[in-house]
Amino acid sequence: MPAPALSVHAFRADRGDAGERLDRALRRHLAGHPCTRTQIQAWIAAGRARIDGAATAKPAQRLALGQRIEIDLPTSPPRPAVEAEDRPLAVLFEDEHLLALDKPPGLMVHPAGARRRGTLFNALLHYARDWGEGRRPSLVSRLDQDTSGLLLVAKCGAVHAGLARVLRRERSAKDYLALVFGALPFAAGRIELRIGRDPADPRRRIASKEEGLASTTLYERLAEGEGLTLLRCRLRSGRTHQIRAHLTGVGTPIVGDPLYGEPRWKGLRDEAAAEACRFFPRQALHAWRLGFEHPVTGERMEIEAPVPEDLAGLLARVGLARPD
């Protein structure tokens, strides 16, 4: 079998790259390329990356301002350009560097596969049409299609890299609301389980003590009753499907989760609550609050996405108070 054709992608390390890991910088500069950070790390380990002409096999190598980075990428058929679409966006905060959006449930964040229209990113391109040269929306975080809530968007590459750094700091706070079946043993605590891929289903992740990447989720019980619990979950790591996999792993799956949930509504004694949970059309998970230092001004930011109508209605029907 012939070796795959390769193309070279090159760039100069900008201010946002200075001091950053090579794999993280490449992930940002390859935002339009269909690859994951794990794939990028594999390419680096295979000797496909060069810094100022010298090959490196170290994904964690730190970059300096002005270095020339090159990586050999497998060529693929050109993908259709993402079109700007005039669609409404719920803007929670905006300044010249970034904006925060409230994503409704059911909206796909970014085009994928054959789906090239009708996403949040299509609407962002239209919203950013007058931002000026060198400024383009860049999603700093992602949410599953059926998860609602807060999303951060950078307006240029340097701000994207700065946001990625500050969000990894201990004093940054990413809080989610989750309505789950069952109850955790303590009013507050932490879930420390490793997260790895499910070999039987590539869409899922499995939480276990032995295999996968180290992951931590803090939780606090906000309301409880009738076999259901409303939790505030705070991420201390950012693994794919972390909250969904962690809560399933400790026996409290999220209501309405089609991938990780169980039909636990059958065990609810209250018929109205059981009926409400049975027909809730998505996972009852909401990206609620975000606290971080602004990457340019240093100001402490606290942004909240209000509880959406569908989740507020579900809480009311099962008799639990909404947190706001």
C-alpha positions in Angstrom: 0.0 0.0 0.0 1.5 3.4 -0.9 2.3 5.9 1.8 -0.4 8.6 2.3 0.3 11.9 0.5 1.4 14.6 2.8 1.1 18.4 2.8 3.1 20.9 4.9 1.3 23.3 7.2 3.6 26.0 8.5 3.3 29.1 10.7 5.3 31.5 12.9 4.7 31.2 16.7 2.7 34.3 17.7 2.2 35.8 21.2 -0.5 33.3 22.0 1.9 30.4 21.2 4.9 31.7 23.3 5.4 29.3 26.2 2.7 27.0 25.0 3.0 23.3 24.3 3.6 22.3 20.7 0.5 20.0 20.5 -1.8 22.7 21.9 -0.4 25.4 19.6 -0.9 23.1 16.6 -4.4 22.2 17.7 -5.3 25.9 17.6 -3.6 26.6 14.2 -5.2 23.5 12.7 -8.7 24.5 13.9 -10.1 24.1 10.4 -8.5 20.7 9.9 -10.5 17.5 10.7 -8.1 16.2 13.4 -8.0 15.8 17.1 -5.2 16.6 19.6 -4.5 12.9 20.0 -3.9 12.6 16.3 -1.6 15.7 16.4 0.4 14.1 19.2 0.7 10.9 17.2 2.0 12.9 14.2 4.5 14.7 16.3 5.7 11.4 17.9 6.1 10.0 14.3 8.5 12.8 13.5 6.2 14.8 11.3 6.7 18.1 13.2 9.7 20.6 12.9 10.7 23.6 14.9 12.9 26.0 13.0 13.8 23.2 10.7 14.7 20.7 13.4 12.5 17.6 13.8 11.0 17.1 17.2 9.0 14.1 18.6 8.0 15.9 21.8 4.3 17.1 21.9 5.0 18.9 25.2 7.9 21.0 23.9 7.4 24.7 24.7 7.5 27.3 21.9 9.1 30.6 21.7 7.8 33.7 20.0 8.8 33.8 16.3 9.7 30.2 15.9 8.7 28.6 12.6 6.6 25.5 13.1 6.0 22.9 10.3 4.0 19.8 10.4 3.3 17.2 7.6 -0.4 16.6 7.3 -2.2 13.8 5.4 -3.9 15.3 2.4 -7.7 14.9 2.1 -10.3 16.0 -0.4 -11.1 19.7 0.1 -14.1 20.3 2.4 -16.8 22.8 1.4 -16.3 26.2 3.0 -18.4 27.0 6.0 -21.0 29.6 5.0 -22.1 32.5 7.2 -25.7 32.4 8.1 -27.9 35.2 9.5 -29.2 33.4 12.6 -29.9 34.8 16.1 -27.3 34.4 18.8 -27.8 34.9 22.5 -24.8 37.1 23.6 -24.2 37.1 27.3 -21.0 39.2 27.2 -18.8 40.9 24.6 -15.8 43.1 24.4 -13.2 43.7 21.7 -11.4 40.4 22.6 -14.0 37.8 23.2 -17.7 37.0 23.6 -19.8 34.6 25.7 -22.8 32.9 24.2 -25.8 31.1 25.6 -26.3 28.0 23.4 -29.8 26.6 23.3 -30.3 22.8 23.4 -30.5 21.0 20.1 -28.1 23.3 18.3 -25.0 21.8 16.8 -21.9 23.9 17.6 -19.7 23.3 14.6 -20.2 21.8 11.1 -19.3 18.1 11.0 -19.4 15.6 8.2 -22.1 16.3 5.7 -23.7 18.8 8.1 -22.4 22.2 6.9 -25.2 24.5 7.7 -27.5 25.4 10.5 -24.8 25.4 13.3 -23.8 27.9 15.8 -20.5 28.5 14.0 -22.4 29.4 10.8 -24.2 32.1 12.8 -20.9 33.2 14.3 -19.3 33.8 10.9 -22.2 36.2 10.0 -22.0 37.9 13.4 -18.2 38.5 12.9 -18.5 39.8 9.4 -17.4 43.3 10.4 -14.7 42.5 13.0 -11.9 43.5 10.6 -8.8 41.9 9.2 -7.1 39.2 11.2 -10.1 38.7 13.5 -12.2 35.5 13.1 -14.4 33.7 15.7 -12.7 30.7 17.4 -14.6 28.5 19.8 -12.6 28.1 23.0 -14.9 25.4 24.4 -17.5 23.0 22.9 -20.8 21.6 24.0 -22.6 18.5 22.9 -25.6 19.3 20.6 -28.1 18.6 23.3 -26.3 20.3 26.2 -27.3 23.9 26.7 -25.5 26.9 28.1 -22.4 29.0 28.1 -19.8 29.0 25.3 -16.7 31.2 25.0 -15.5 32.6 21.7 -12.2 34.3 21.0 -11.9 37.0 18.3 -8.3 36.2 17.4 -5.7 33.5 17.8 -3.7 35.2 20.6 -6.8 35.6 22.7 -7.8 32.0 22.0 -4.5 30.8 23.4 -4.7 33.1 26.4 -8.2 31.9 27.2 -7.1 28.3 26.9 -4.3 28.9 29.4 -6.4 30.8 32.0 -9.2 28.2 31.9 -6.7 25.5 32.8 -5.8 27.3 36.0 -7.1 26.1 39.4 -8.9 29.4 40.1 -11.0 29.1 37.0 -14.4 27.7 37.6 -16.6 25.8 35.1 -19.9 25.0 36.7 -22.7 22.8 35.2 -26.2 21.9 36.4 -27.1 18.3 36.1 -30.4 16.6 37.1 -29.7 12.9 37.9 -31.5 9.8 38.9 -30.6 8.7 42.5 -28.4 10.4 45.1 -24.8 10.7 45.9 -23.7 9.8 49.5 -22.5 13.3 50.5 -23.9 16.8 50.1 -20.6 17.8 48.3 -17.6 15.8 47.2 -15.4 14.8 44.3 -15.4 12.1 41.6 -12.0 11.0 40.6 -12.3 8.3 38.0 -10.2 7.8 34.8 -12.0 8.2 31.5 -11.2 6.1 28.4 -12.9 5.2 25.2 -15.6 2.5 25.2 -14.2 -0.2 22.8 -17.8 -1.3 22.1 -19.0 2.2 21.1 -16.7 4.9 19.8 -19.2 7.6 20.8 -19.0 6.7 24.5 -16.5 7.1 27.3 -16.1 4.8 30.2 -15.2 5.9 33.8 -13.1 3.5 35.8 -10.4 3.4 38.5 -7.8 1.7 36.3 -7.9 2.8 32.7 -8.0 6.1 30.8 -7.0 9.6 31.6 -7.1 11.0 35.1 -10.2 13.2 35.6 -11.8 15.1 38.5 -15.3 16.4 38.9 -16.4 18.3 42.0 -20.1 18.2 42.9 -22.5 19.9 45.2 -26.1 18.9 45.9 -28.5 21.8 45.3 -31.9 20.0 45.6 -33.1 16.5 46.2 -36.4 14.6 46.3 -38.5 11.8 44.8 -35.5 9.8 43.6 -33.9 12.8 41.8 -31.0 15.1 42.6 -30.0 18.5 41.1 -26.2 18.8 41.2 -23.7 21.6 40.5 -20.7 20.0 38.9 -17.4 21.8 38.6 -14.8 20.5 36.1 -11.2 20.1 37.3 -10.2 18.5 34.0 -11.7 18.7 30.5 -12.2 15.2 29.2 -14.8 14.4 26.5 -18.2 13.7 28.1 -16.5 13.9 31.5 -19.6 14.8 33.6 -21.9 12.4 31.7 -19.4 9.5 32.1 -18.5 10.3 35.7 -22.1 10.6 36.9 -22.9 7.3 35.2 -19.8 5.7 36.7 -21.0 6.5 40.3 -24.5 5.3 39.6 -26.3 8.6 39.1 -26.9 8.9 35.3 -28.3 12.2 34.0 -32.0 12.3 33.2 -32.7 12.1 29.5 -29.1 11.1 28.5 -29.5 9.0 25.4 -25.9 7.7 25.4 -25.2 7.2 29.1 -28.6 7.2 30.8 -30.8 4.4 31.9 -34.6 4.2 32.0 -34.5 4.9 35.7 -37.8 6.9 35.5 -39.5 3.6 36.0 -38.4 3.5 39.6 -39.8 6.9 40.5 -42.8 6.7 42.8 -44.2 10.0 41.8 -46.1 9.4 38.5 -45.8 13.0 37.3 -42.1 13.1 37.9 -41.7 9.7 36.1 -43.6 11.0 33.1 -41.7 14.2 33.0 -38.3 12.4 33.0 -39.4 9.7 30.6 -40.2 12.2 27.9 -37.5 14.8 28.5 -35.9 14.9 25.0 -32.2 15.5 25.9 -29.7 15.1 28.7 -30.6 17.4 31.6 -27.2 19.1 31.5 -26.5 22.9 31.4 -23.3 24.8 31.2 -24.3 27.3 33.9 -21.5 29.5 35.2 -17.9 30.4 34.2 -15.3 32.3 36.3 -11.9 33.2 34.9 -9.3 36.0 34.6 -9.7 37.9 31.3 -6.6 37.0 29.2 -6.0 40.6 28.1 -7.2 42.9 30.9 -6.7 40.5 33.9 -10.1 41.4 35.2 -12.0 38.6 37.0 -15.0 37.6 34.9 -18.1 35.9 36.2 -20.6 34.9 33.5 -23.9 33.0 33.9 -26.2 31.4 31.4 -29.8 31.3 32.7 -31.5 28.0 33.2 -33.3 27.3 29.9 -37.0 27.0 29.7 -37.1 23.2 29.1 -34.9 22.4 32.1 -36.7 24.9 34.3 -40.0 23.3 33.4 -38.6 19.8 34.2 -37.4 21.0 37.6 -40.8 22.4 38.3 -42.6 19.2 37.3 -40.5 17.0 39.5 -40.8 19.4 42.4 -37.2 20.7 42.7 -36.3 24.4 43.0 -34.4 25.9 40.2 -31.0 27.3 41.4 -31.5 30.9 40.2 
